[in-house]
Amino acid sequence: DERVDNRAEEDVNPWLEGVWQAWTFMSDGGTQATRTKAQQRVVGAAISIMGIIYLGIVLAVIVDMVRSRIDSMKRGRTMVFETGHTLVVNWTDKTIPVIQELCNANKSEGGGVVVVLS
């Protein structure tokens, strides 16, 4: 008997157990390694492949959301919720030294916020 579950047979819902098994096959490709029957292995492998594709799609969506957020930040379309910040307008080869000077000047006051609008 392959059963390791200590619950009574009447306490086990076969549909919920099937969903749980499918989820474990999808999220962990090695879960079906304990299956010994050929039919179980085929179904487990198919569900594992679908799980890899599903989790790949979820990861791609998350990466796309992060990239779009980073792109919007690069375009400067984000709002500044700081008060008492220093605004530097335009970007030139002299901007970095100006920011370094502002950082040095604000160091004695515990730091500061510099916003570059370019």
VMD Tcl script that draws the C-alpha trace (Angstrom):
set ca {
  {0.00 0.00 0.00}
  {1.46 3.36 -1.12}
  {-0.66 5.30 1.33}
  {1.25 7.24 3.98}
  {-1.69 9.43 5.00}
  {-2.88 8.67 8.54}
  {-6.37 10.14 8.05}
  {-9.40 7.89 7.90}
  {-10.62 7.13 4.37}
  {-13.93 8.97 4.93}
  {-12.05 12.13 6.00}
  {-10.21 12.40 2.68}
  {-11.89 14.36 -0.13}
  {-10.59 12.84 -3.38}
  {-11.19 16.03 -5.39}
  {-9.28 18.23 -2.96}
  {-6.51 15.64 -2.78}
  {-6.37 15.61 -6.58}
  {-6.09 19.40 -6.69}
  {-3.38 19.27 -4.03}
  {-1.44 16.61 -5.96}
  {-1.75 18.63 -9.18}
  {-0.46 21.73 -7.39}
  {2.51 19.86 -5.95}
  {3.30 18.40 -9.39}
  {3.12 21.90 -10.91}
  {5.21 23.66 -8.31}
  {7.77 20.91 -7.71}
  {8.70 18.86 -10.75}
  {10.20 16.06 -8.64}
  {7.03 15.29 -6.70}
  {5.93 12.58 -9.12}
  {9.23 10.71 -8.69}
  {7.61 8.44 -6.07}
  {4.94 7.28 -8.55}
  {5.51 3.74 -9.83}
  {2.68 3.18 -12.32}
  {3.28 4.31 -15.90}
  {-0.06 6.16 -16.11}
  {0.70 8.11 -12.95}
  {4.13 9.05 -14.26}
  {2.74 10.27 -17.59}
  {0.06 12.37 -15.91}
  {2.58 13.66 -13.36}
  {5.07 14.60 -16.07}
  {2.37 16.38 -18.11}
  {1.20 18.35 -15.08}
  {4.82 19.19 -14.20}
  {5.44 20.53 -17.72}
  {2.25 22.62 -17.51}
  {3.43 23.86 -14.10}
  {6.79 24.91 -15.51}
  {5.01 26.82 -18.28}
  {2.53 28.36 -15.82}
  {5.18 29.48 -13.34}
  {7.28 30.79 -16.25}
  {4.35 32.93 -17.39}
  {3.79 34.24 -13.85}
  {7.48 35.10 -13.58}
  {7.41 36.83 -16.98}
  {4.44 38.96 -15.91}
  {6.21 39.98 -12.70}
  {9.41 40.82 -14.60}
  {7.38 42.87 -17.10}
  {5.71 44.81 -14.27}
  {9.07 45.56 -12.65}
  {10.59 46.60 -15.98}
  {7.71 48.95 -16.77}
  {8.05 50.51 -13.31}
  {11.78 50.98 -13.79}
  {11.20 52.44 -17.27}
  {8.66 54.92 -15.91}
  {11.16 55.92 -13.22}
  {13.85 56.40 -15.88}
  {11.50 58.62 -17.87}
  {11.01 60.76 -14.78}
  {7.26 60.31 -14.59}
  {7.25 59.52 -10.90}
  {6.02 61.92 -8.27}
  {8.31 63.21 -5.53}
  {6.74 62.90 -2.09}
  {9.61 64.58 -0.26}
  {9.65 68.02 1.30}
  {12.72 70.13 1.63}
  {14.39 68.51 -1.37}
  {16.85 70.14 -3.74}
  {15.81 70.26 -7.39}
  {18.45 70.08 -10.12}
  {17.04 71.03 -13.53}
  {18.63 69.47 -16.66}
  {21.49 66.99 -16.92}
  {24.95 68.03 -18.08}
  {28.49 66.86 -17.49}
  {28.58 69.14 -14.44}
  {25.51 67.58 -12.74}
  {27.36 64.84 -10.86}
  {29.86 67.24 -9.26}
  {26.94 69.50 -8.27}
  {25.13 66.54 -6.68}
  {28.32 65.55 -4.84}
  {28.63 69.08 -3.49}
  {24.99 69.05 -2.40}
  {25.56 65.71 -0.63}
  {28.62 67.09 1.16}
  {26.71 70.24 2.15}
  {23.77 68.22 3.53}
  {25.97 65.70 5.35}
  {26.13 67.85 8.49}
  {22.31 68.00 8.60}
  {21.86 64.23 8.43}
  {21.54 64.03 4.65}
  {19.12 65.38 2.12}
  {17.16 64.55 -0.99}
  {18.24 65.60 -4.46}
  {15.76 65.39 -7.35}
  {17.07 65.63 -10.91}
  {14.58 66.85 -13.52}
  {15.97 66.35 -16.98}
}
mol new
graphics top color blue
foreach p $ca { graphics top sphere $p radius 0.5 }
foreach p [lrange $ca 0 end-1] q [lrange $ca 1 end] { graphics top cylinder $p $q radius 0.2 }
display resetview
